[in-house]
């Protein structure tokens, strides 16, 4: 099921800043807190888009997502990624215009491919890390090689498995050479989903070691200001951010609230301006509050049943097909996701417009609920009930 949720673009909205009320309204434009249904106070989208930005103010957010580390090369949590997007930049970033997902330069100013295995990035000049160090070709090369280095042990190292080398062409240009064409690279180089291409400060990493994830230093619109364990994370405005005039906000206070009902209560009482996500079963309660607005739309995430195809009985493809055909996706959407999802017939989600087949649900392709076929596949399996009950 592709969850009804926000595109992962809190960074851009926080960078745009505005006062708290305008921020919450602007969330309705479709760029907001990701991975679930984001909840925030505010009014209609139309009035949000008409509101003039106002400089200053601090936004207070209830953060239900888990935050493991703010080191982008080690995090596995979307809750961390949404914060990281405000502290760091990638070579590229994800852009979504409401119709199509694309990858565009971020720290890179231009991106060229002289051949299908070579990528040349011209970097923005004058960009500095929050500690004042220059974010130049040397810094970018070091950061990318940190991810690949086996001694570092980044879980994202596989994304650079075919990286043959990085050349410094000049102080603002790098060349990445791969052993073969690499279609996944645009994703890998983003500062959100990819994480491998998020650029970190060498000096800060060497200074803090394994504690860098609690003392992150990047180039983003906000600087890390503090982390009170199990309580809050604080960000403050980066006055030297490379996008002119941004961010507008002075700061962001993120309250780490593990219990969703407590976060919802804070929203209902007006103690916070927004929350990172909400369990589906609580969304009707939030929608019933006339002072709140729930925004969400189909995203790239999906839920699935994973089967170990190296062990019986799922080493038999007919058994796997039987299970796939026996899953009633509509019932799961209704009862498990409270209607806040759509049935998925493959792992390709609607925002992936270049690959998504909008007619897949009717074309016979992909996976779908069909008990008759499920039983047929089961009979064709080499594992029968009396031999290997499942």
N, C-alpha and C positions, 0 to 999 in steps of 0.2 A: 504494500500500500504506500502510495506517495503521500506523505503527511501534509495536511493543510497548515502551512507555516510561512514564516517570513524568509526572504532572501537574506543571506548572511552579510548584511551591509551596515551594521551598527557603526562601524568606523567612519563611513562617509557621512552619516547623519550627525554623529557627535562632532566630526570635524567641521561640519556646516554650522554646528552650535545652535544659535538662537537662544532666546530665553526659554525657561522651562516649559511654559505653556505652548509656545510655538514649536518647540522640539516635539512635544507629544503629538501635536497636530500633524506635523510633517511625517511622523511615523506612518500615517495613513496613506502616504503616497506609494507605499509598497516596499520601501527600503527600511528594514527595521531589525528587531532582535530575531535571531534565527532559531531553528531547531525546536519546533513546537509552536504553539500559538502565543504570540507575544501580546502582552496586555499593557496598556498605558492609558492614562487619562487624556482627554482631549476632545476636540469637536470634529466637525465634518472635514473631509479632505479638501473640499473647495475653499473653505476659509483658511485652511492650513497653507495652501499654496499661495494665497493672497497676502498672508501675513509677512510683514517686513522683518528681516533678521534683526535681532537686537543683541548687542555684545554684552557678555558677562553672565554671571549666575552659575550655580552648581546644580546639576541634576542628580537626584537620588534614586537608585535602582535596586530593586529586590532581585537577587541573583539566585535562582533555584538550581541552575546547572552546576555540575561538579567542576571545580577548578583544581587541576592537579599541579600544573606548573605554568609559569609565564615564559618559559624558554620554548620558543616555537619549534625548535629542532627536536624536542622531546615530548611535546604534549600529544595526548590522544583524546583530548576532551574538547567538544564544541564549546563548552562553557568557557574554557581557557581561550580558544581561538577568537571568540567574539571580543574578548578584552585585548588580546594580542594585536588584533587588527587596528587598535587605537594607539598602540605603543610602537609598533613596527610597520615597515613597508616591505613589500616583496618587489622583485624585479618587475613582475606583472601583477595585475589585479583583475578580478572578475567584474565585468560590467553586464548589467541586465536592464534593457529598456522596456521591459514589460512584455516583450515578444521574443527576444532572442538573447541567449547567453553568449558573451564573447570575452576574449582575453586581450587586455590593452596594457600599454606601458604604464608603470608606476614610478619606481626609482629609475627605471630605464626611460630614456626620452624617445629613443627609436629602437626598433628591433628588425634586423634584416637576416635573411638566409641566403648566402652566396651559393650554397648547395644544400642538398637534403640532409646533410649530417653536420652542418656548421651553422651556428647561431651567433650573430654579432650584436651586442647591446651597447648603445651609446648612452651613458649615464647622465642624469641631470647634474649640472655643475653647481657647486656651492652648497650642496646638501651636507648637513652635519648631524652627527649623533647627539643625543641629549647631553653627553659629557663633553661636547665641543670638538671631538675628533672628526676629521673629514670622512665622508662616505664616498670614497673614490674607488677606482678600479682595484687597487690593492686590497681595500677593505672588503669589497664584494667578492673577490676571488677567495680570500681567506674564509669568509662566511660559507660560501658554497662548498669549499673543500672540507670544512669542518663537518658538514653533513655526511660527506662521502667517506671520511676517514674511519676505518674499522676500529681504531683505538678509541674513538669518541663514543661509538656505540649508539648513534642516533637510530631510532626506529624508522626514520624516513630515508635511510641510506640507500635502500633499494631503488629509490626514484632516480638515483644517479649511477645506477649499476653500469650503464653503457657509456658513461662520461669518460672519454679518453684523456681529456686535458682542458685546462683553461689558460688562455694566453692574455697577457696585458698588452694591448695594442698601444695605448697611451693612458694617461692618468684618468681619463673618463671613458675608456672603451675596453671591453673585454670580448674575447672570442671563446665560445664553448664548442669543443669538438667531441662528437660522439662516434662510437664505433659502427653505428648503423642508424638509419632514420628512427626518430623517437617521437611518436605522435602524442604521448602523454606529457611531454615537456611543458606545454603551456599551463597545464594544471599544476605540475610540480613547482613551477616558478612563482606561483601566486603566494601572497602572504596569508591566505586563509586556508582553503582546502589543501593546497600543496604543502605549505609549511617549509619544505626544503629550500624554497627560493626566498624565504624571509631573511632579511639581512640584519645580523646582530653585530654588536660592538666587540671587536677583538679585545680591547683593553679591559672592558667590563667583564668579559668571560674569563680572562686570565686573572683578574682581580678577585672575582667571587667564586671561581671554580664551580663546584656542583651547586652552590647557592645562587648561581646566576638566575635561576628560575624564580627566585624570590627577590631579585634585584635587577630586573630587566632594563636594558638600555638599547633603545632603537632610534629611529628617525621619525616616528609617527607624530600625529597632531597632538598627542598627549604624552606627558612624561609620567613615569611611575613615581608615586610620592610615598607610598607606604602599604604594608600588608599586615593587618592584625589577624593572626591565625584564627580561623573559624568565626571571624567577626566581619571584617571589611577589607576592601582594596580601594585605594584612593589614587586618582589620576589628576594631574594638573596641566593646565594649558602649556603647550610648547610654543613660546613666542617666536621661535626661529623656524617654524614649520615652512616647508618650501612652497606650499600653495598659498599665494598672497592673500592676506586677510583672514586666514583660517588658523585655528578654530575660533568660533565666537564664544563658546563656553569657557568659563574660568576653570571649571573642574568637574569631575565625576566621582560620586561616592557610590561604591558598589557594596551593598549589604549582603553578606553570604548567609542566606537563609535556606537551610536544607529542607525544612518542612514546607511543602507547597501550600498547605492550608494557612500557615502563618504568613506567607507572602501574599496570599489572596486577601487575608484579613487586613494586612498593611495597605493593600491597594484600595480595599473597600472603605477604609477609614481615612484615606488621603495622606498616610504617613510617608508614602513613596510616590514617585512620579511615574514609575513603570516597573515591569518585571520581565525577566528574560524569557520565561516560558511558563505555560500553565498545563497541568494535567488535563486531559480532554474532559474528564467528568466534571471539572470545576468551571468549564467555560460557560455553560448555561447560567450559572450563578453570576458570573461577571457580566455577561450580556444583559442580565436583568437589571443591572445597576445603570441608571440613566446618566450617571456622571462618568462612566467609563466607556471605552470603546475597544473592542477586540478586533484586531486585524490579522489576516492570515491568507495564504494562498498556496497553491501546489508548489513544492520544492523538489530538490533532487534526491532527498532521502527516501528510503524505502525499507520496509520490513520484509523478512524472508525466513523460510525454514531451511536451515543448513543441514545437509546430510553428509556423513563421512563416506565418500565413495571408495575408500581403501579397505573398508571392513564390511562384512556381511551384516545385514542383507542389502545394504545400499551400494555395494560394489556392482550390483546388477542395475543397469539403466532402466529396465522395465519396472523395477520396484520404485525407483525414484520418480518415474513418470506417473506411476499409480498414486503416489502420495501427492504430487503436484495437482493431479486432476481431482483429488478428493477434498481439496481445500476450498471451502465456500467463502470466497473473499468478501462478498457483499454482507454476509452475516458478521464477519470479523470487523468490517468497517462500521457497521451499525452498533454492535455490542461492545467491541473492544476499543474503538476510536470515537464512539458517540457521534458518528456521522462526520467527524472532522478529518476525513481522508477520502481517497478514491481507490478503487480496485486497480491493481497493477498487473499487467499481463506480461511484463518483462522488467528488467532492471533499468530500462531507459525511461526517464521521467519527462513530462511535457515541456519544462523549460529547456531541455536539451533539444532545441528545435531542429538542429541539423540532422538529428538521428531518430527523433521520435516519430512514430507512425500513429497519427491520431485515429486511424481506423483499425488499429490492431485488435481492439476488442470485438470487432465484427468480422475481421478478415479470416479468422481461423488460425492465425499465427499466434505465437506466444502461448502462455499457460492460462488455463481457465478451468472453472468448476464443471466437471462432467462425471457423475458417478458411474454411468454406464462404461465410459472409457476407462475409468479408474479400475473397475472390476476386470475389464478386458486385459489391461496391462498387468494386473495382479496375477491373472491366470497364466500369462506368458512369462512370468518371472520364474527363474530357476529355483527360487525359494517358495515353497508352499507352506501353508499354515501348519500342517502336521509335522513338517520338518524343522521349521524355524518360525515359530509364532512371533508376530510383531504387533 
